Amino acid sequence: MALSAVALLAALAALIGALVWSQAMSQRFFARADMAHRQALLVTRLEADLAARGLAQGAERTALDTQIRTGVQAYLATIATERGLIDDDGDSQARQHEEWNAARRLASLTAAPQTAALFARSGALSHAIALREKQEAQQAADAMNRIQQQIWAVIGGVALVIAGLCLAMGLLLWRGIVRPVGALVDGANRLAAEQGPVRVPPTGLGEMQRLIHRFNAMADAVEEQVRQRTRELERAYRDLKAVDGRRRLFLSKVSHELRTPVTVMRGEAEVALRGPADRESLSEALSHIHDNGIFLQRRLDDLLALALAEDGALGLAQEPFDLAEALHAAHALARPFARSSGIDLRLDAAGGELPVLGDRERIRQALGAVIDNGVKFSPPGGAITVHLERQPGSARIEIMDEGPGVADGDLDQIFDPYVQTGAGRSRGGTGLGLSLARWIADRHGGSVTASNRHHGEGLCVAFTFPLLS
């Protein structure tokens, strides 16, 4: 591109130089032709004056002699002026010298007293000089025409070169700038319309190629940002969908969780209302209603605690307390519901204090949730055994029921929120109690595990809590 511009400037400079040179040469040859015509006119007039002098007499002849001498001097002056117009080559200088000598001879002849012989020689010399000057004027005109033809040829050639350079520069501009810019515009439009990956081939001038590389890098960054934003939106959509699903599931589980105690309470009330109004049967019905009401309250507390735990808003106290006393409290609260369900709830707790650090009420809530879960899955007339023992540096609590147990493949999942086994779904459970129990155990530095008892005798849920030293 730069070379083309330099060549174009050089061609323009050559064209301007040719025009200036042609103008100078034309003026020079025009001056020479004009001088030759003037000289031819002067000599022709001298020739006429010489012819007229041959016929004149007296004063007229004297006047013609003066006029002839004046004309010869004027002709000599033009020759002196012409020397500045001729070329410096040998031929031109030789012709000029001959012309000067002929003019001097004519001046000598016209200055001498005129005789017939001198008159004839003067007329012949003036005639020869006139012919030469006319010939010189014609030669100057022919030379000027040739110069003009050469100038037009040079101008035409330079014009063709300029036209070729302009065409080449136009092609370079189209290939080096216009076409790459069009590709960039098309790429930008496709990028704005998100029509797949956008890559522009790096073509054109070096600057354009660097610009296209920067555009491709920008397109990569934009597409990566779009992909990242898309992944974030998809992840947010999945999270929102999961939250919505968990909300729906939570409401469904709550309805299942509350249906059983509400049904029992309603059934007991209906039986009491339909049966005989003796004090004993009414007292028993109210006892069942009271026990299921307490169970219902505990389930509501568990549901609220789990919701707060999932939102990170469930606070825990950090105070030392007796784990054995918390277990006795959980056993006492669960016993009415177990009695109402026909389940024998047994407690096997070693003597002595078991100091732990944490929230007494939350641990009692976790133990009660697991005991209630065992009551729910134990058959009528079955038993639940709660066993507490001290171990080195920790305390272990086992809650063993006589229910159907859990499939080995589901043991690791029963502590996840809303996860239930087939037996849990058939009995209307929510899967929330065990999830809350694990959350509370984890926050106290302990653990909770589940395993099937031997010979399919039910499920054993075991808590381990670190003791204060």
N, C-alpha and C positions, 0 to 999 in steps of 0.2 A: 504494500500500500504506500509506504513512504517512497520507495523507488519510483513508483508510478507518478506520484506527485512531483518528484524532482524532475523526471523526464518531461512531464507536462509543462512545468515551469521553464525548462530548458527550451522546449519547442516554442513556447510563447516568446521567450527572449530572442530566439533565432528569427521568428516571424517579425518581431518589432525591429530587430537589427536589419533584416532584409528590407523592410519598409523604409527605414531611415536611410540606408545605403542607396536604395533605388531613388529616393527623393533627391539625395545629394547628387547622384550621377545624372539624373534627369535634368536638374538645374544646370549642372556643368555643361552637358551636351547641348542643352537649349541655349545657354549663353554662347557657346562656340558657334552653333548654327546661326544665332542672331548676329554675332560679330561677322561671320562669313557673309551673310546677306548684306550687312551694312557695307562691308568692304567691297562686295561685288557691285553694289549701287554706286559707291564712290568712284570705283574704277570705270564703271559704265558711263558715269557722268563725265569723268575725265576724257574718256574716249569720245564722247559726244562734243565736249568742249574743244578737243583737239581737231575734230572734223570741222566744227564751226569756225575755228581760228583760220583754217586754210582758206576760207572763203571771205573772212572779214577783212576790213581795211581801216586804217587809221586808228581813231580812238577806240573803236569796237574791238580791234585786235589787242590794243593795250589792256583793255578791261578783261578780255578773255585770258591774256597771259597772266594777269594777276589772279584771276579765278582759278586757272590751272595750277599755279604754284600753291595757292591756298588749299586746293583739293588734294595735291600731292602730300602736303604737310599733314593734312587731316588723315590721309591714308597711312602715312608713316606712324602717326599717333595711335591709330587702331592696331597696327602691327605690334607696337610696344605693349599695348593693353592686352593683346591676344596672348602674349607670352605667359601670362599668369593662368591662362585657361588650358594650355596644351599639356600633354602628358610629358613625363620626364624621360621617356624612352628615346633611343638614338634616332629612329626614323622620324618621330614627330619633331625633334629638335633640328634634324637636317632639313625637313620641309620648311620649318619656320625660318631657318637661316637662308634658304633659297628665296623664300618670299621676301625676306628683308633686303637681300641683295637686289632682287628685281625691282623693288620699290625704290632703292637708292639710285639704280640706273635710270629709272623713269624720272626721278627728281633731277638727276644730272642732265638728262636730255631736255627736259622742259625748262631748265634754268638757262641753257645756252641759247644764243640767237638762233632762231628757227630758220632752217633752210629746208629745201624740199626733201633732202635725204634724211635730215633729223626729224622732220615732220613725219615721214613715212615710218622711220624706226620707232618714234614715240607712239604713233597710232598702233603699230603692230605689237609693241610691248604692252601697251594698255589693254589691247584686246586679249593678249595671252594671259595677262594678270586677271582680267575679268573672268575668263573661262576657268582659270585655276580656282578663283574664289568661289565661283558657282559650284565647281566640282567639290571644293572643300565643304561648302554648305550642305551639299547633298550627302557627302560622306558623314558629316556630323548628324544629319537627320537619320540616316540609315543606322548609325551607331546607337543613336538614342532609341530607335525602334527595336534594335536587337537587345539593348539593355532592358527595355520594358518587357520584351518577351521572356528574357531570362528571369526577370523579377517575378513575372506571373507564374513561370514554371516553379520557381523557388517557393512562392506563396502557396501554390497548389500542393506541392509536396509537403510543406510544413502543415498545411491544413489537413491533408490526409493523415499525417502523423498525429496531429492533435486529435482528429476524429477517432483514430485507432486507440490512442491513449485514453480518451474519454470513454470509449466503449469498454476498454479493459478495466478502467477504474469503476465503471458502472457494474461490470460483472463481478469485480472484487467486492464492491460495496454490497451487492445483492447476496453473494455467497458468504461474505465475511461479517455482515451486519444485519441486512434486512431479513434473510432467511433464518439466522439464529434468533433474532428478536421475535420473529413470527412463531418459532418453535417455543420460545419462552412464554409468549402470550398464550399459546395453546396449552402449554403445561400448567400455567397459572390458572387458566379457566378449568382445566380438568381437576386440578388440586382443589379449587374452590367448590367444584361440584362433587368432590369425593368419589371420582370415577377410578377407583383402584390405584395401584402404585403409579406414581408419576416420575418418570426419568426422561430428561432431555439429552440427546446425544451431544457431546461437547464438540461442536464444529465452529468454523468461522475464525476470526482473528484471535490472537492470543488473549487479548482482554476479554473478548466475548467468551472464550473457552473457560477462563477463570470465573467469569460471571455465571456461566452455566454450571460449573462445579459447585459454586456457592449456592445456586438455586437448588441443585440436587441435594446438597447437604441440608438445606433448609427444608426441602420436601421430606427427607428422611426424618428430620426432627419433628416436623408437623405430623407426619403419619404415625411416628412412635407416640407422640402425645395423644393423638386420636385413639390409637390402640390402648394406651394406658387409661385414658378417660373412659373408653368403652368398657375395659375390664373393671374399672372402678364402679361404673354405672351398673354393670352386670352383677358385680359383687354386692353393691348396695341393694339392687333389686332382689337378689337371692336372700340377703339379710332381712329385707322388709317382708319378703314372702315367708321366710322362716318365722319372723316375729308374728306375722298375721296367722300363720298356721299354728304356732304355739299358743297364741291368744285363743284361737278357736278351740284348740285341743284343751287348753286350760279350762275354758268354760264348760266343755263337754265333760272333762274329768271332775270338775266341781259338782256338776249335776249328778254324776254317777256316785261320787263320794258322799253326797248328802242324801241321796235317795234312800239308801239302806236304813240309816238311823231314823229318818223321817217316816219311812214306811213302818218300821217297828213301833215308833211312838204312836202313829195313827192307829195301827192295828190294836195295840194294847188299849188305847182309849176307846176304840169301837167295841172291843170285847167287854171292857168294864161297863160301858153304857148299855150293852145288850144283856149282860148277865145279871144274876141276882145281886142286889145291893148290900151284900154282907161286907163287913169291914175288912176281913182278911183278903178277899179277892181284889177289893178296891185298893188296898194297901200294896198288894203285889203288882197290880197294873201301874200304879203311880211310881213304884220302885223301878220298874222297867223303863218307864218314861223318863224318870230322873237319870238313870244310868245312861240311856242313849242320848239324853240331852247333854250330859257331861262329855260323852264321846263326840257328839256333834260339835261342841265348843272346841274340843281339842283339835278336831279336823280343820275347823275354821282357823284356829291359831296356826296350825301347820301350813295351811295354804297361804296365809298372809306372810308367814315367816319365809317360806320358799320364794314368794314373789319379791320380797325385800332383798333376799339373798342374791337372786338373779340380777337385781338392779344395783347391787353393791351398797344398799342402804340399811342392811341389817347389822346393827351394832352388837358387840359382845363385851361383856364386862370381863375384867381381869382381876379376879379376887381369889384367894385360896378358899377352898371348901372341901367337905368330906364327900368323896365319890359314893361311898356306901350309903350315906344318908340320902343323896340324890337318887340312888337306885331304889331305896325303900319308898321314896315319895312317888316315883314313877310307877312302882308296883301297886301302891295304894290307889293311885288315880285310875289305873287300868283294870283293877280288880272288879269294880261294879259292871263294866261292859263285858268282861269275861264271864262273870256270873250270869249276866243277862243272856249271854250267848251259849251258856251251858258248857263252858270251858273251865277246867281246873287250872288256876294260875298258881304255880309253885315258885318259891324263892329260896335259893340256897346261897346264902351270903356268909362268907367267913367273918369272924369277929375282928374287931380292931378298926381304927380309923385309917382311911386311905386318902391322904391329902393331895389334891390336884389344884392347878391354877387355871382359872377360866370363868365361864358363865354358868352358874349352877342351874338356872332355869332352862337354858338352852340345852344342856346335857340331859336334864330330866325330860325335856321335850323330845330329844332324839331317841332316848331309851323308850319313852312311851309310844312313839311312832312305830318302832320296830315291834314292841309287844302287841300293839293294836293290830299290826299287820299279821302277826302270828295268830291272834284270836280269829281274825277274819278268815284265814285259810285252814284253820283246824276244824276237824269234823265235830259235830255235837257229841259231848261226852269225852272229848279228847283232853289233852293236858299240854300246858306250856311250862317249861322249866327255865327259870332264870338263875344262872350260876355266876357267882363272883369269886374270884381268887386273886391273891397277890402273887406277883412274879417279880423277879429282880428288876427294880427300877420302874416297874409299870404295874397296871392292874388290868385284868382281862375279864370281860363280861360276856357270857354266852347266853343267847336267847334261842331255845330249841322248841320248835312246834312239831305237831304230828300231821301236818298237811301233806299235800301231794309232792312237795319239793319242786325243784327247778331243773330243767334240762341242763346238762353240763355245758352246752354251747351258749346258754343264756346267763350263766352265773356272773360273768364279768360285766353284764349290761343292766342288771336289775337295779343298780344304784344310779343309772342315768335318768334325768327327768322324763316323765311320760312314757318310759319303757315298761312294758308289761309282758309277762309270759302268757301262754294260753289259759292257764288256770286263773291268772289275775283278771283277764278280760271276762272270763265266764262268771266271776264273782263280783264284778262291778268295781274293781279297784282302780286307783289312779296312777300308781307308781310314783307318787309324790313323797310319801313318808320315808321310803328308803333313800331317796335323793336328798331330802333335808337332813337325814341322819348322817350321811356321808359328809355333807358340807360342814355340819357342826363338828364332826370328829376331826376333819382335816384342819379346821381353824383352831383346834385345841392341841395340835401336834400329834394327834392319835390316828387311828385307822379303823376301818370297818370292812369285814370280809364276809362272804357267804359261802356255805358248802352244804351239800346234801348229807344227811345222816345215814348211817349204815342201814342196809336192808330196807331202804325207801321209807324210813320212819318220819320223814319230814325235813325241814330246813333248819340249819344252824347259822345264826348271824352272830358274829363275834366282834366286840369292840375292844380296842386296846388304847389305854390312856397313860401318858407318862406321869409318874408320881413326883411330887416335890421331895427333894432330898432333905 
